[in-house]
Amino acid sequence: MARRDPSTSPWRANRNGKIAIAVSAGLVVVAAGSWFVTTALPGLMTSNPISGRALYVDPDSTAATMAALQTPESTAAAAFEKLASTPSAIWLVPEEHPTAEISDYLAGVVGAADAGDTLPVFVVYGIPGRDCGNASAGGLSEAEYPDWVGAIATGLGDGESIVILEPDSLALAEECGNTDERVDQLQTAITRLDVSGAQVYLDGGHSNWHPAAEMAPLLKSAGIDRVRGFATNVSNFNTTADERSYANRLSSLTGGAHFVIDTSRNGNGSNGEWCNPSGRAIGDYPNLDDSDSAFDANLWIKTPGESDGPCNGGPEAGEWWDAGALALVAN
């Protein structure tokens, strides 16, 4: 069974550069450090929180740091700058930002995003028993978790943001043997985040894992009706077409929930492996397409260049991997 492994580090998005790329129904433009998601199609959903927004880019991302360390005009510098100049979600993990510190950190990011009229994207990844003790093991205790999420909500404030909530938490629940606990934890997290201005997407697995008919009841029990929708393909490699088909089915089974798709590393589709598979490529750049009403956007949720774990030549989960980053861009 294919699965995914999100990183254990909250590497962020990007910086500088000017790129213009035509994508399907719209145009993604990078200018002065911001990605603008635009479209000329009629009938654009005004309720889509990502519609027409510039995505926040973080000047302190790992990709940006690594690009700056390379010999100017080298292959590595160009490749890493390409990743650094594309917005990726900011991963929030308690090991990096504990409860006592995360509010101030987020307030800084949200303030910078607001000053630039941009929209930040975050991944909340600190649930108890995270990843069933596998490559991305960690997370908080039952007692600590609600306070940590509450601190995240405080830091986000009433500013606009996108939150991807706890990748793998529902899809792994049966394997972990803690479905009831997972549902309760996610319901608590949703309640804590309700006081912020965040638009929340629960993790909905992916097209090569549980069938939509199995994921839908889990999403419903966790509170999909209380949030914007769900995310698919997080840190995985399935094609965008496969994910759109799966997500549309899942949306229909959850009362029309909206969705976003992680296209950060799915340019060559999946070979069935989830941990640093060879031959993969970066996928579609973050973009909006309103060709069906439930789809909100393609996003880079996993940060390309980070390892999935100590497999296929990669370092520990979440660590930067030069060879992996170079391969993704070259392919």
Legacy VTK file of the C-alpha trace (Angstrom):
# vtk DataFile Version 3.0
C-alpha trace
ASCII
DATASET POLYDATA
POINTS 331 float
0.000 0.000 0.000
1.484 3.320 -1.044
1.739 5.933 1.651
3.503 9.199 2.225
5.916 10.658 4.701
5.739 14.351 5.522
8.832 16.075 6.780
9.754 16.569 10.392
10.989 20.109 9.775
8.955 23.187 8.921
11.012 24.273 5.899
9.211 27.072 4.291
8.854 28.785 0.948
10.885 30.999 -1.135
12.402 34.296 -2.156
13.270 36.674 -4.955
13.252 36.001 -8.658
10.915 36.847 -11.509
9.231 34.033 -13.378
6.109 33.944 -15.536
4.598 30.548 -16.286
1.417 29.766 -18.199
-0.561 27.063 -16.411
-3.783 25.444 -17.557
-6.617 27.870 -16.873
-4.577 30.689 -15.382
-1.257 32.406 -15.068
1.111 32.167 -12.131
3.437 35.144 -11.819
6.355 35.645 -9.483
7.299 39.262 -8.931
9.065 40.973 -6.061
9.054 37.772 -4.044
5.336 36.979 -4.395
3.394 34.470 -6.445
0.137 35.775 -7.877
-2.588 33.261 -8.734
-4.789 34.778 -11.403
-7.198 33.678 -14.080
-9.182 35.268 -16.864
-11.918 32.655 -16.867
-15.491 33.743 -16.193
-17.409 32.306 -13.273
-14.466 32.291 -10.850
-15.637 31.394 -7.356
-15.333 34.513 -5.241
-15.541 32.330 -2.127
-12.300 30.520 -2.949
-9.799 31.837 -0.362
-6.890 31.298 -2.778
-8.504 32.999 -5.758
-6.564 35.975 -7.029
-4.148 35.896 -4.089
-0.405 36.207 -4.013
1.157 33.361 -2.035
3.593 34.339 0.690
7.235 33.521 0.076
9.657 33.142 2.972
13.144 34.603 2.477
14.545 32.209 5.102
13.599 28.917 3.484
16.097 26.088 3.431
16.101 26.078 -0.362
16.985 29.779 -0.346
19.731 29.200 2.200
21.172 26.321 0.196
20.998 28.290 -3.049
22.982 31.122 -1.488
25.746 28.697 -0.480
26.355 27.471 -4.019
28.878 28.769 -6.509
27.118 31.505 -8.486
25.721 30.382 -11.849
26.383 26.737 -11.023
23.872 23.996 -11.799
23.150 23.555 -8.108
22.616 27.274 -7.550
20.125 27.468 -10.417
18.279 24.343 -9.300
18.004 25.359 -5.666
16.965 28.896 -6.615
14.212 27.420 -8.775
12.858 25.626 -5.702
13.459 28.646 -3.471
11.437 30.893 -5.757
8.387 28.633 -5.750
6.039 28.904 -2.759
5.982 25.844 -0.515
3.964 25.463 2.657
5.547 26.278 5.998
5.598 23.145 8.174
4.803 23.710 11.842
6.221 21.004 14.086
6.567 21.219 17.884
10.171 20.037 17.755
11.016 23.220 15.853
8.475 25.621 17.345
7.280 24.608 20.828
4.143 25.977 22.434
5.912 28.813 24.215
7.454 30.126 20.982
5.114 29.339 18.113
2.673 32.230 18.588
5.390 34.845 18.208
6.900 33.053 15.241
3.569 32.848 13.439
2.658 36.418 14.253
5.867 37.445 12.498
5.118 35.399 9.400
1.483 36.501 9.222
2.526 40.110 9.735
5.049 39.908 6.901
2.481 38.250 4.655
-0.118 40.879 5.453
2.346 43.688 4.807
2.929 42.291 1.331
-0.762 41.476 0.751
0.135 37.805 0.398
-1.407 34.555 1.640
0.700 32.189 3.782
0.209 28.416 3.679
0.999 26.316 6.752
1.037 22.617 7.635
0.177 21.741 11.247
2.065 18.524 12.056
2.369 17.700 15.744
-0.424 15.255 16.553
0.255 12.658 19.294
1.792 9.467 17.907
2.653 11.168 14.642
3.353 8.802 11.729
2.786 5.712 13.917
6.406 5.891 15.039
7.754 5.585 11.481
10.210 7.885 9.683
8.469 11.076 10.845
7.785 9.878 14.378
7.225 12.463 17.077
4.490 14.854 18.030
3.074 15.953 21.348
1.324 14.275 24.236
-2.460 14.223 24.535
-2.262 16.919 27.193
0.116 19.195 25.277
-1.433 19.030 21.825
-4.529 21.228 22.368
-2.426 23.986 23.926
0.039 23.886 21.034
-2.727 24.194 18.447
-4.263 26.953 20.538
-0.957 28.802 20.434
-0.928 28.381 16.658
-4.402 29.935 16.467
-3.222 32.835 18.606
-0.247 33.434 16.322
-2.373 33.258 13.187
-4.818 35.748 14.653
-7.575 36.993 12.384
-5.272 37.371 9.383
-5.902 35.288 6.279
-4.016 32.006 5.987
-4.319 28.447 4.681
-3.751 25.535 7.074
-3.249 21.903 6.034
-4.152 19.969 9.161
-2.159 16.893 10.219
-1.053 14.944 7.123
-1.588 11.164 7.407
-3.480 11.440 10.670
-6.753 9.971 9.380
-5.396 7.789 6.606
-2.995 6.088 9.025
-5.490 5.822 11.884
-6.615 2.265 11.176
-3.020 1.073 10.826
-2.112 2.885 14.046
-5.142 1.398 15.799
-6.276 4.764 17.149
-9.106 5.947 14.909
-11.311 7.200 17.748
-8.413 9.094 19.329
-7.437 10.619 15.991
-10.962 11.845 15.357
-11.139 13.418 18.807
-7.738 15.072 18.383
-8.658 16.559 15.021
-12.002 17.799 16.298
-10.160 19.526 19.130
-7.662 21.052 16.705
-10.466 22.350 14.497
-12.150 23.928 17.509
-8.916 25.651 18.544
-8.286 26.932 15.012
-11.867 28.207 14.692
-10.909 31.398 16.519
-8.311 32.283 13.859
-8.786 33.566 10.338
-7.356 30.365 8.841
-9.035 28.352 6.107
-8.426 24.732 7.162
-8.036 21.662 4.950
-7.995 18.243 6.618
-5.654 15.680 5.095
-7.577 13.310 2.821
-4.908 10.758 1.890
-4.342 10.186 -1.816
-5.568 8.265 -4.835
-3.284 5.270 -4.325
-4.140 4.675 -0.668
-7.662 4.310 0.747
-10.626 4.450 -1.653
-12.718 7.593 -1.430
-15.574 5.552 0.034
-13.327 4.674 3.004
-11.846 8.144 3.513
-15.164 9.992 3.363
-16.566 8.618 6.657
-13.296 9.437 8.411
-13.363 13.012 7.158
-16.988 13.368 8.171
-16.347 12.061 11.669
-13.371 14.408 12.089
-15.452 17.456 11.164
-15.037 18.118 7.437
-18.269 20.116 7.560
-16.596 22.587 9.955
-13.616 23.448 7.728
-12.954 24.562 4.153
-12.209 21.064 2.875
-9.387 18.552 2.447
-5.936 18.145 0.883
-4.726 15.201 -1.181
-1.369 13.798 -2.315
0.539 15.516 0.501
4.207 14.505 0.158
3.272 11.902 -2.462
3.788 11.579 -6.190
0.500 10.622 -7.846
-0.408 12.486 -11.018
-2.609 15.534 -10.785
-5.173 13.841 -13.027
-5.429 10.853 -10.689
-5.744 13.149 -7.681
-8.411 15.288 -9.314
-10.471 12.176 -10.036
-10.034 10.875 -6.489
-10.667 14.264 -4.876
-13.801 14.913 -6.927
-15.167 11.557 -5.794
-14.237 12.284 -2.187
-15.810 15.727 -2.430
-19.071 14.253 -3.687
-19.115 11.854 -0.734
-18.518 14.633 1.794
-21.220 17.031 0.708
-19.138 19.032 -1.752
-16.079 19.736 0.406
-13.443 21.813 -1.378
-9.913 20.506 -1.932
-6.314 21.345 -2.755
-3.719 19.018 -4.310
-0.007 18.763 -3.521
1.817 18.934 -6.863
5.280 19.622 -5.482
6.869 16.351 -6.667
4.369 14.655 -8.965
5.717 15.733 -12.357
6.518 12.154 -13.369
3.744 10.503 -11.376
4.318 7.690 -8.885
6.281 4.459 -9.234
4.501 3.028 -6.191
7.183 4.032 -3.685
6.685 6.753 -1.067
10.212 7.189 0.330
12.639 9.077 -1.921
11.702 7.194 -5.098
14.036 7.700 -8.036
13.007 9.347 -11.272
10.545 11.832 -9.756
10.164 15.472 -10.829
8.662 18.692 -9.583
5.057 19.080 -10.670
2.673 21.861 -11.618
3.443 25.187 -10.038
0.899 26.486 -7.521
-2.111 27.568 -9.522
-5.851 27.996 -9.477
-8.216 26.306 -11.917
-11.972 26.796 -11.600
-12.988 24.102 -14.078
-14.861 22.307 -11.307
-16.441 23.961 -8.336
-14.824 21.961 -5.524
-11.208 22.450 -6.615
-9.439 25.368 -4.936
-5.802 25.067 -6.069
-2.667 23.065 -6.718
-0.131 23.869 -4.005
3.409 22.860 -3.143
2.746 21.401 0.307
5.761 19.144 0.677
9.006 21.085 0.258
10.966 19.636 -2.698
14.544 18.950 -1.690
13.732 17.496 1.711
14.227 13.792 2.305
11.341 11.456 3.102
13.578 9.400 5.370
16.771 7.301 5.404
15.990 5.344 2.243
17.167 5.280 -1.384
20.246 7.283 -0.434
18.448 10.053 1.459
19.169 11.421 4.963
16.716 11.523 7.871
13.177 12.727 7.208
12.963 16.481 6.751
16.680 17.027 6.160
17.821 18.802 3.007
19.161 16.439 0.348
21.261 17.988 -2.427
21.082 14.984 -4.738
17.335 14.626 -4.347
16.719 18.304 -4.998
18.926 18.301 -8.089
17.179 15.220 -9.476
13.703 16.691 -8.996
14.650 19.800 -10.965
16.635 17.955 -13.636
13.750 15.585 -14.291
LINES 1 332
331 0 1 2 3 4 5 6 7 8 9 10 11 12 13 14 15 16 17 18 19 20 21 22 23 24 25 26 27 28 29 30 31 32 33 34 35 36 37 38 39 40 41 42 43 44 45 46 47 48 49 50 51 52 53 54 55 56 57 58 59 60 61 62 63 64 65 66 67 68 69 70 71 72 73 74 75 76 77 78 79 80 81 82 83 84 85 86 87 88 89 90 91 92 93 94 95 96 97 98 99 100 101 102 103 104 105 106 107 108 109 110 111 112 113 114 115 116 117 118 119 120 121 122 123 124 125 126 127 128 129 130 131 132 133 134 135 136 137 138 139 140 141 142 143 144 145 146 147 148 149 150 151 152 153 154 155 156 157 158 159 160 161 162 163 164 165 166 167 168 169 170 171 172 173 174 175 176 177 178 179 180 181 182 183 184 185 186 187 188 189 190 191 192 193 194 195 196 197 198 199 200 201 202 203 204 205 206 207 208 209 210 211 212 213 214 215 216 217 218 219 220 221 222 223 224 225 226 227 228 229 230 231 232 233 234 235 236 237 238 239 240 241 242 243 244 245 246 247 248 249 250 251 252 253 254 255 256 257 258 259 260 261 262 263 264 265 266 267 268 269 270 271 272 273 274 275 276 277 278 279 280 281 282 283 284 285 286 287 288 289 290 291 292 293 294 295 296 297 298 299 300 301 302 303 304 305 306 307 308 309 310 311 312 313 314 315 316 317 318 319 320 321 322 323 324 325 326 327 328 329 330
